[in-house]
């Protein structure tokens, strides 16, 4: 299935029970049951009518809001359009006509990947704040498959280092210990995944930008083979960067 080729599955491998190890004031990685479900489990629940994309999208947006002030994984959230897309996905599942197994699955996109009608700032104050007019190929495939776009995740400026501290959007902190870094450059995606603020998370990796934050936050990050996922527009990392 083509949509499998265009996305990273940045999911926790098990439920995290950290109440005993996290001190007061830190956001717990333990989230509601709805935020613990992976894409496969959600597709089964949608098909059986046990859960709806609207319910899951609301839970995801709530979780994103809970962790944003302390951990800062998002540079932009789009709740209105996310819920509108979730309602459309809900109608399709009720008719038994989903676009794909990931129809209605909450998804985040790194602030380097082009998303139509969103500004793409590359974590920088120097970039154009106007919305872009075309999806990147990976985003277009996710959209065609019915993925729900929750918002953009943080990156260091132009994705050039392994610590996610953006001059435009601030520091993204590690959910295991907010005094420590989340890694980078897909640090926002990793933190969102670890905390249950989304199910699928699209990032980029040229020199470890998916793998480093995945290892720092205890999640799974997948770097596809070079050229497996189309990249547009090309970056200065174009000869080594992977979408994943």
N, C-alpha and C positions, 0 to 999 in steps of 0.2 A: 504494500500500500504506500503510495507516494508520500503521504503526510508523515509517515514514520521517518522519512529521510530528512525532514526539515526542522526537527525540534530536539532539544535536550530534555531528558527526563531527569530533572534535578530533584529527586525525591528522597526523603528519609528512608533508611532501610529498616527502621523499627521505631516504635513509639518511644519517645524520650521522657523519662520520669526523673526530673531533676530538682524536684522541690527540696530535697534534703541538701543539695549541693549548691543551690543558688541562694545567695544572701538576700535579705529584704531589700526591696527597691529595684531589683533586677527583673526584667520580664521573663517569666517562665517559658521554656520551650514546650511545656505541656499545654496543648490546645484542646478545643472541644473535639468531640468525636467527628464532627463534620469536617474539621480541618485536617484530620488524620488520614482521610481516605485518599487513595491513589487513583489515577486515571482509570485503570481497569475496574476497580471497585465501583467507581462512580458510573461508568458506562452500564454495568450490570444493574445498579440501582435505578438509573434512569429508565432502562428498558422495562424493568418490572414495575415502574411507577412508585417506587419506595421513596425516592428523592427527586427533586427537580433542579434544573440548572439555576433557577431564580433563587431557590433556597441556598444552594451552595455558593452562588455568587455573593449573596448578602453576607453569608458567614465569612467569606474570604475578604470582602471589603471591611468588615468589622475587625477581623484579625489584623489587617494591614494598618488600620487606624490605631489599634492598640499598641503596636510596636514602633510606629513611625517616630514618635518624639524621642524615644530612648535609643533606638538602633539605627534609624534613618536609612532603610533599604530602598526607599522610593524617591525618585525625583519628580514624579507626576503620577497622580491617580485620576482615573476617568470613570467615576461611579455611574453617571447617568447613561453613558453609552454602553457600559458593561451590562447594566441591568436591562437596557433595551435589547441588546444582543441575547441576553439570557432568556428573556421572554420569548424571543423568536425561536431559540433552541428548544425551549420547553414545549412550544406548539408542535415542533417537528417530532420530538420524542413521543408526544401523546398520539400523534398520527401514525407512529411507527415508521417515520421517514427521516431518521437522522442523517446528516450529511456524512458522518464518519463516526468511528468509536470515540473520537475526542470532541464531538459536537457538544457544546455546553460546558467544556472544561475550562476553569479559570487559568489564565496564562499571563505571564509577565514578559516584558520585552526590554532588553538592555538599552540604555540611552546612547546607543551607537547605531542601532539597527533602524532603518527608516520605516515609519508607520504613517500611512496616509492620514492626514488631518491632525497629526501631532507634530509639535516642534521637536527636533532632534538636536540636542545641545552638546553631545559628546562630553558632558561633565564640565563644560567651559563657559565662561562669561563672554567669550569673544565670538561665539558662533551666532548665526542668524536665528532669532526667536520665532520667525514665521513658520507656520505648519508646512510640512512637506506634502507633495502632491502625488506621491507614488509609494506603494509598499515595496520593500525589499522582497525578492523572490521567496525567501523563507517565510516572511510574514504573510505574503499573498497566499501561500499554500496553507498556512495555519488558518487564515481567515476563511478560505474556501472549505476547509474541513470543519468549520463551526467553532473554533476555539474562541473563548471569551477573553478579550484583552482588558485586563484590569488596570494596567499602568506601566510606567517605565521604571526600571531599576537603575540604581546609581552606578557610576563608574568614575575612576579618577580621570583627570583631564585628558581627553583623546585616548583613553585606555592604555596609557604609556607606563604604568607601573603596577606593582603587585600589592599596593595598599590603596584602598578605596577612600580617598579623601579628595573631594572635588571642590575647587574654588567657587563653583556655582552653587553647589548643594550641600556641602559640608562633609563631615566624617561619617562613614558607615561602620558601626561597631559590631563586635562579635557577640552573638546571643549567649554563648557559654560564659563569657566574661566581658562585659562592655568596656572594660579598661584595655582590652586587647583588640587587635585589628581583625577584620573579617577576611583579609587577603584581597587580592584583586587580579585582574581588573573587573571581573564579574562579581564583585563583592556583594552588591545589592541583591542580585539574583540568588546567590548562595544563602544570604540571611533570610530572604523571603521564603525560600524552600525549607530551610531548617525550622522556621517558625510557623509553617502552615499557612502562609499568606500567598496562596496560589498553589497550583498543582504542577503545571509545566512552566519552565522558565528558559527563555531563549537568551543565550549569551554569545560571547566570542572568545576565541583563544588563539593567540599567536605564539606566546612564550610561557603559557601556563595559566592564562587568565580565567579558564574554567576550572582547571585542575587544582590550582593553589587555593582559591576560596572554598572549593568543595572539601579539600582536606582540612582546612582551618575550621570549618563549621560542621563537620560530621555528616555530610550528605554525599550523594552520588552525582558526579559531573561527567558528562559524556562528550568527548572531543571526536567528532567524526573524521574520517579520512579526508585529507586535503582535496578539495574540489568536489566532494560528495554533495555538499549543499551549496547552491549558487550564492555568490556574494555580490551585492550591488547596493550602492556604488562602491567601487574599489577604494580601499584605504591605503595609506602608506605602508601598511602591513600586508598588502594584497598578495604578496608571494608566499606568505607563511600563515596568514590568519585563516581560521576556520570558524564557521558559524555552527553553534551546537547548543 
